[in-house]
Amino acid sequence: MEEIRELKERLEGERPVEWEALPDIGLYMDQLISYMPRQLIRYGEGESLTSAMVNNYIKDGAMPRAEGKRYSRTHLAYLTALCALKQVLSVKDAGLLLAAASEGREPRELYEQFREELDRALDVTAGSLDATDGEEELPGLALALALRSYADRLACQRLLELLRERRPQPEKGKK
């Protein structure tokens, strides 16, 4: 099927740019918003990144604050990861995951690990599309992908619980 072949090609070929290819000058919010759609695979009219979303990610501690009014490679890297992860996790859980993964690491290292894991995941999914020749196989393939997603989500949720238990909790202010 042509549509499946096109999907497979996109899964195999479209990736976020490497760290060095991210803009090395600070971007203003409107530039940041217009840059981000090219970082991830999208179909249809899915949710677009907005300045309010970026501000909420910062307020929630999921990504660092802007440097003045400009956003750097580090911000683009965090936003790329957050935009992918929020498709399957809450922003709070995505922020927890990125915070835990970034401990003792430079943003570049975290971004490269994110890209490697995303590359591996997209390649595995693209490989599962190989066996699809006809329309009659679509329901079975969609079911298999959905169940793999379910199993992965169960495991991920448990790992996030373990991370949450092991992270120091911020002290609440005294009244």
ChimeraX commands (.cxc) that place a marker at each C-alpha (Angstrom):
marker #1 position 0.00,0.00,0.00 radius 0.5
marker #1 position 1.30,3.41,-0.99 radius 0.5
marker #1 position 0.21,5.16,2.23 radius 0.5
marker #1 position 2.01,2.59,4.40 radius 0.5
marker #1 position 5.14,2.89,2.26 radius 0.5
marker #1 position 5.05,6.69,2.69 radius 0.5
marker #1 position 4.56,6.34,6.45 radius 0.5
marker #1 position 7.49,3.94,6.64 radius 0.5
marker #1 position 9.70,6.34,4.68 radius 0.5
marker #1 position 8.82,9.21,7.02 radius 0.5
marker #1 position 9.46,7.07,10.11 radius 0.5
marker #1 position 12.83,6.04,8.70 radius 0.5
marker #1 position 13.90,9.42,7.38 radius 0.5
marker #1 position 12.48,12.32,9.38 radius 0.5
marker #1 position 14.42,13.20,12.51 radius 0.5
marker #1 position 15.09,16.23,14.67 radius 0.5
marker #1 position 18.26,17.98,13.56 radius 0.5
marker #1 position 21.57,17.30,15.25 radius 0.5
marker #1 position 22.74,19.65,18.01 radius 0.5
marker #1 position 25.16,21.46,15.68 radius 0.5
marker #1 position 22.35,22.15,13.21 radius 0.5
marker #1 position 20.16,23.85,15.81 radius 0.5
marker #1 position 20.31,27.65,15.48 radius 0.5
marker #1 position 23.29,28.96,17.43 radius 0.5
marker #1 position 21.78,32.41,17.92 radius 0.5
marker #1 position 19.10,33.26,20.43 radius 0.5
marker #1 position 15.58,33.11,19.02 radius 0.5
marker #1 position 12.65,35.24,20.10 radius 0.5
marker #1 position 9.41,33.47,21.01 radius 0.5
marker #1 position 7.80,33.90,17.57 radius 0.5
marker #1 position 10.93,32.51,15.88 radius 0.5
marker #1 position 10.98,29.60,18.32 radius 0.5
marker #1 position 7.33,28.79,17.60 radius 0.5
marker #1 position 7.88,28.89,13.84 radius 0.5
marker #1 position 11.04,26.73,14.08 radius 0.5
marker #1 position 9.61,23.87,16.15 radius 0.5
marker #1 position 7.23,22.19,13.64 radius 0.5
marker #1 position 10.18,20.96,11.56 radius 0.5
marker #1 position 11.62,19.07,14.53 radius 0.5
marker #1 position 9.05,16.24,14.74 radius 0.5
marker #1 position 6.88,14.11,12.45 radius 0.5
marker #1 position 3.30,15.34,12.35 radius 0.5
marker #1 position 0.19,14.23,10.54 radius 0.5
marker #1 position -2.84,16.38,9.99 radius 0.5
marker #1 position -3.73,19.39,12.05 radius 0.5
marker #1 position -2.42,18.21,15.41 radius 0.5
marker #1 position -1.85,20.55,18.32 radius 0.5
marker #1 position 0.60,23.31,17.46 radius 0.5
marker #1 position 3.07,24.72,19.94 radius 0.5
marker #1 position 2.04,28.10,21.33 radius 0.5
marker #1 position 3.81,30.73,23.40 radius 0.5
marker #1 position 1.44,29.95,26.29 radius 0.5
marker #1 position 2.54,26.30,26.18 radius 0.5
marker #1 position 6.22,27.30,26.24 radius 0.5
marker #1 position 5.59,29.62,29.19 radius 0.5
marker #1 position 3.73,26.84,31.02 radius 0.5
marker #1 position 6.61,24.39,30.45 radius 0.5
marker #1 position 8.97,26.93,31.97 radius 0.5
marker #1 position 6.61,27.68,34.87 radius 0.5
marker #1 position 6.22,23.93,35.54 radius 0.5
marker #1 position 10.02,23.51,35.58 radius 0.5
marker #1 position 10.01,21.20,32.55 radius 0.5
marker #1 position 12.53,23.41,30.73 radius 0.5
marker #1 position 14.87,26.28,31.62 radius 0.5
marker #1 position 13.84,29.93,31.55 radius 0.5
marker #1 position 14.66,32.08,28.52 radius 0.5
marker #1 position 17.90,34.02,28.56 radius 0.5
marker #1 position 16.41,37.50,28.51 radius 0.5
marker #1 position 13.78,37.10,25.82 radius 0.5
marker #1 position 15.86,34.71,23.73 radius 0.5
marker #1 position 15.82,30.95,23.46 radius 0.5
marker #1 position 19.00,28.97,22.82 radius 0.5
marker #1 position 19.87,25.53,21.50 radius 0.5
marker #1 position 19.23,24.19,24.98 radius 0.5
marker #1 position 15.65,25.48,24.86 radius 0.5
marker #1 position 15.12,24.02,21.38 radius 0.5
marker #1 position 16.44,20.67,22.59 radius 0.5
marker #1 position 14.14,20.63,25.62 radius 0.5
marker #1 position 11.15,21.72,23.54 radius 0.5
marker #1 position 11.81,19.03,20.94 radius 0.5
marker #1 position 11.87,16.37,23.65 radius 0.5
marker #1 position 8.83,17.81,25.44 radius 0.5
marker #1 position 6.78,18.01,22.24 radius 0.5
marker #1 position 7.51,14.34,21.52 radius 0.5
marker #1 position 7.07,13.10,25.08 radius 0.5
marker #1 position 3.83,14.97,25.73 radius 0.5
marker #1 position 2.20,12.82,23.06 radius 0.5
marker #1 position 2.41,9.92,25.53 radius 0.5
marker #1 position 3.14,11.47,28.95 radius 0.5
marker #1 position 1.81,14.34,30.99 radius 0.5
marker #1 position 3.97,17.47,30.90 radius 0.5
marker #1 position 4.72,16.86,34.59 radius 0.5
marker #1 position 5.99,13.33,33.87 radius 0.5
marker #1 position 7.92,14.47,30.79 radius 0.5
marker #1 position 9.56,17.17,32.92 radius 0.5
marker #1 position 10.42,14.63,35.63 radius 0.5
marker #1 position 11.95,12.32,33.04 radius 0.5
marker #1 position 14.03,15.08,31.46 radius 0.5
marker #1 position 15.16,16.37,34.86 radius 0.5
marker #1 position 16.27,12.89,35.94 radius 0.5
marker #1 position 17.99,12.19,32.61 radius 0.5
marker #1 position 19.80,15.55,32.65 radius 0.5
marker #1 position 21.41,15.16,36.09 radius 0.5
marker #1 position 25.16,15.55,35.71 radius 0.5
marker #1 position 24.93,15.97,31.94 radius 0.5
marker #1 position 25.25,18.79,29.50 radius 0.5
marker #1 position 22.11,19.66,27.49 radius 0.5
marker #1 position 23.87,18.52,24.32 radius 0.5
marker #1 position 24.40,15.02,25.78 radius 0.5
marker #1 position 20.77,14.78,26.83 radius 0.5
marker #1 position 19.59,15.90,23.39 radius 0.5
marker #1 position 21.84,13.39,21.62 radius 0.5
marker #1 position 20.54,10.59,23.86 radius 0.5
marker #1 position 16.97,11.70,23.09 radius 0.5
marker #1 position 17.73,11.63,19.35 radius 0.5
marker #1 position 19.32,8.16,19.58 radius 0.5
marker #1 position 16.35,6.73,21.50 radius 0.5
marker #1 position 13.86,8.38,19.15 radius 0.5
marker #1 position 15.80,7.05,16.15 radius 0.5
marker #1 position 15.72,3.53,17.56 radius 0.5
marker #1 position 11.98,3.73,18.36 radius 0.5
marker #1 position 11.08,5.08,14.93 radius 0.5
marker #1 position 13.19,2.42,13.20 radius 0.5
marker #1 position 11.52,-0.38,15.19 radius 0.5
marker #1 position 8.08,0.93,14.30 radius 0.5
marker #1 position 9.04,1.40,10.64 radius 0.5
marker #1 position 10.30,-2.20,10.61 radius 0.5
marker #1 position 6.96,-3.46,11.87 radius 0.5
marker #1 position 5.33,-1.97,8.77 radius 0.5
marker #1 position 7.32,-4.26,6.45 radius 0.5
marker #1 position 4.82,-7.10,6.60 radius 0.5
marker #1 position 1.85,-4.96,5.55 radius 0.5
marker #1 position 0.87,-5.64,1.97 radius 0.5
marker #1 position -2.85,-5.06,1.92 radius 0.5
marker #1 position -5.72,-3.25,3.49 radius 0.5
marker #1 position -6.94,-6.41,5.23 radius 0.5
marker #1 position -3.79,-6.39,7.41 radius 0.5
marker #1 position -4.30,-2.81,8.68 radius 0.5
marker #1 position -6.56,-3.66,11.66 radius 0.5
marker #1 position -4.15,-6.32,12.93 radius 0.5
marker #1 position -1.14,-4.05,12.54 radius 0.5
marker #1 position -2.92,-1.13,14.23 radius 0.5
marker #1 position -3.91,-3.47,17.10 radius 0.5
marker #1 position -0.33,-4.72,17.49 radius 0.5
marker #1 position 1.04,-1.17,17.54 radius 0.5
marker #1 position -1.62,-0.04,20.04 radius 0.5
marker #1 position -0.88,-2.97,22.37 radius 0.5
marker #1 position 2.87,-2.37,22.14 radius 0.5
marker #1 position 2.17,1.26,23.06 radius 0.5
marker #1 position 0.05,0.07,26.00 radius 0.5
marker #1 position 2.79,-2.25,27.27 radius 0.5
marker #1 position 5.45,0.43,26.84 radius 0.5
marker #1 position 3.28,2.95,28.70 radius 0.5
marker #1 position 2.77,0.53,31.62 radius 0.5
marker #1 position 6.51,0.02,31.94 radius 0.5
marker #1 position 7.23,3.73,31.55 radius 0.5
marker #1 position 4.68,4.69,34.21 radius 0.5
marker #1 position 6.26,2.29,36.70 radius 0.5
marker #1 position 9.75,3.60,35.95 radius 0.5
marker #1 position 8.51,7.15,36.44 radius 0.5
marker #1 position 7.03,6.14,39.81 radius 0.5
marker #1 position 10.43,4.75,40.82 radius 0.5
marker #1 position 12.14,7.97,39.70 radius 0.5
marker #1 position 9.61,10.04,41.64 radius 0.5
marker #1 position 10.25,7.98,44.79 radius 0.5
marker #1 position 14.02,8.42,44.50 radius 0.5
marker #1 position 14.08,12.15,43.77 radius 0.5
marker #1 position 14.33,14.54,46.69 radius 0.5
marker #1 position 11.03,16.31,47.27 radius 0.5
marker #1 position 11.14,20.09,47.56 radius 0.5
marker #1 position 10.33,21.33,51.04 radius 0.5
marker #1 position 6.98,23.01,51.37 radius 0.5
marker #1 position 6.94,26.49,52.86 radius 0.5
marker #1 position 5.99,26.80,56.51 radius 0.5
marker #1 position 2.87,28.73,57.40 radius 0.5
marker link #1:1,2 radius 0.2
marker link #1:2,3 radius 0.2
marker link #1:3,4 radius 0.2
marker link #1:4,5 radius 0.2
marker link #1:5,6 radius 0.2
marker link #1:6,7 radius 0.2
marker link #1:7,8 radius 0.2
marker link #1:8,9 radius 0.2
marker link #1:9,10 radius 0.2
marker link #1:10,11 radius 0.2
marker link #1:11,12 radius 0.2
marker link #1:12,13 radius 0.2
marker link #1:13,14 radius 0.2
marker link #1:14,15 radius 0.2
marker link #1:15,16 radius 0.2
marker link #1:16,17 radius 0.2
marker link #1:17,18 radius 0.2
marker link #1:18,19 radius 0.2
marker link #1:19,20 radius 0.2
marker link #1:20,21 radius 0.2
marker link #1:21,22 radius 0.2
marker link #1:22,23 radius 0.2
marker link #1:23,24 radius 0.2
marker link #1:24,25 radius 0.2
marker link #1:25,26 radius 0.2
marker link #1:26,27 radius 0.2
marker link #1:27,28 radius 0.2
marker link #1:28,29 radius 0.2
marker link #1:29,30 radius 0.2
marker link #1:30,31 radius 0.2
marker link #1:31,32 radius 0.2
marker link #1:32,33 radius 0.2
marker link #1:33,34 radius 0.2
marker link #1:34,35 radius 0.2
marker link #1:35,36 radius 0.2
marker link #1:36,37 radius 0.2
marker link #1:37,38 radius 0.2
marker link #1:38,39 radius 0.2
marker link #1:39,40 radius 0.2
marker link #1:40,41 radius 0.2
marker link #1:41,42 radius 0.2
marker link #1:42,43 radius 0.2
marker link #1:43,44 radius 0.2
marker link #1:44,45 radius 0.2
marker link #1:45,46 radius 0.2
marker link #1:46,47 radius 0.2
marker link #1:47,48 radius 0.2
marker link #1:48,49 radius 0.2
marker link #1:49,50 radius 0.2
marker link #1:50,51 radius 0.2
marker link #1:51,52 radius 0.2
marker link #1:52,53 radius 0.2
marker link #1:53,54 radius 0.2
marker link #1:54,55 radius 0.2
marker link #1:55,56 radius 0.2
marker link #1:56,57 radius 0.2
marker link #1:57,58 radius 0.2
marker link #1:58,59 radius 0.2
marker link #1:59,60 radius 0.2
marker link #1:60,61 radius 0.2
marker link #1:61,62 radius 0.2
marker link #1:62,63 radius 0.2
marker link #1:63,64 radius 0.2
marker link #1:64,65 radius 0.2
marker link #1:65,66 radius 0.2
marker link #1:66,67 radius 0.2
marker link #1:67,68 radius 0.2
marker link #1:68,69 radius 0.2
marker link #1:69,70 radius 0.2
marker link #1:70,71 radius 0.2
marker link #1:71,72 radius 0.2
marker link #1:72,73 radius 0.2
marker link #1:73,74 radius 0.2
marker link #1:74,75 radius 0.2
marker link #1:75,76 radius 0.2
marker link #1:76,77 radius 0.2
marker link #1:77,78 radius 0.2
marker link #1:78,79 radius 0.2
marker link #1:79,80 radius 0.2
marker link #1:80,81 radius 0.2
marker link #1:81,82 radius 0.2
marker link #1:82,83 radius 0.2
marker link #1:83,84 radius 0.2
marker link #1:84,85 radius 0.2
marker link #1:85,86 radius 0.2
marker link #1:86,87 radius 0.2
marker link #1:87,88 radius 0.2
marker link #1:88,89 radius 0.2
marker link #1:89,90 radius 0.2
marker link #1:90,91 radius 0.2
marker link #1:91,92 radius 0.2
marker link #1:92,93 radius 0.2
marker link #1:93,94 radius 0.2
marker link #1:94,95 radius 0.2
marker link #1:95,96 radius 0.2
marker link #1:96,97 radius 0.2
marker link #1:97,98 radius 0.2
marker link #1:98,99 radius 0.2
marker link #1:99,100 radius 0.2
marker link #1:100,101 radius 0.2
marker link #1:101,102 radius 0.2
marker link #1:102,103 radius 0.2
marker link #1:103,104 radius 0.2
marker link #1:104,105 radius 0.2
marker link #1:105,106 radius 0.2
marker link #1:106,107 radius 0.2
marker link #1:107,108 radius 0.2
marker link #1:108,109 radius 0.2
marker link #1:109,110 radius 0.2
marker link #1:110,111 radius 0.2
marker link #1:111,112 radius 0.2
marker link #1:112,113 radius 0.2
marker link #1:113,114 radius 0.2
marker link #1:114,115 radius 0.2
marker link #1:115,116 radius 0.2
marker link #1:116,117 radius 0.2
marker link #1:117,118 radius 0.2
marker link #1:118,119 radius 0.2
marker link #1:119,120 radius 0.2
marker link #1:120,121 radius 0.2
marker link #1:121,122 radius 0.2
marker link #1:122,123 radius 0.2
marker link #1:123,124 radius 0.2
marker link #1:124,125 radius 0.2
marker link #1:125,126 radius 0.2
marker link #1:126,127 radius 0.2
marker link #1:127,128 radius 0.2
marker link #1:128,129 radius 0.2
marker link #1:129,130 radius 0.2
marker link #1:130,131 radius 0.2
marker link #1:131,132 radius 0.2
marker link #1:132,133 radius 0.2
marker link #1:133,134 radius 0.2
marker link #1:134,135 radius 0.2
marker link #1:135,136 radius 0.2
marker link #1:136,137 radius 0.2
marker link #1:137,138 radius 0.2
marker link #1:138,139 radius 0.2
marker link #1:139,140 radius 0.2
marker link #1:140,141 radius 0.2
marker link #1:141,142 radius 0.2
marker link #1:142,143 radius 0.2
marker link #1:143,144 radius 0.2
marker link #1:144,145 radius 0.2
marker link #1:145,146 radius 0.2
marker link #1:146,147 radius 0.2
marker link #1:147,148 radius 0.2
marker link #1:148,149 radius 0.2
marker link #1:149,150 radius 0.2
marker link #1:150,151 radius 0.2
marker link #1:151,152 radius 0.2
marker link #1:152,153 radius 0.2
marker link #1:153,154 radius 0.2
marker link #1:154,155 radius 0.2
marker link #1:155,156 radius 0.2
marker link #1:156,157 radius 0.2
marker link #1:157,158 radius 0.2
marker link #1:158,159 radius 0.2
marker link #1:159,160 radius 0.2
marker link #1:160,161 radius 0.2
marker link #1:161,162 radius 0.2
marker link #1:162,163 radius 0.2
marker link #1:163,164 radius 0.2
marker link #1:164,165 radius 0.2
marker link #1:165,166 radius 0.2
marker link #1:166,167 radius 0.2
marker link #1:167,168 radius 0.2
marker link #1:168,169 radius 0.2
marker link #1:169,170 radius 0.2
marker link #1:170,171 radius 0.2
marker link #1:171,172 radius 0.2
marker link #1:172,173 radius 0.2
marker link #1:173,174 radius 0.2
marker link #1:174,175 radius 0.2
view
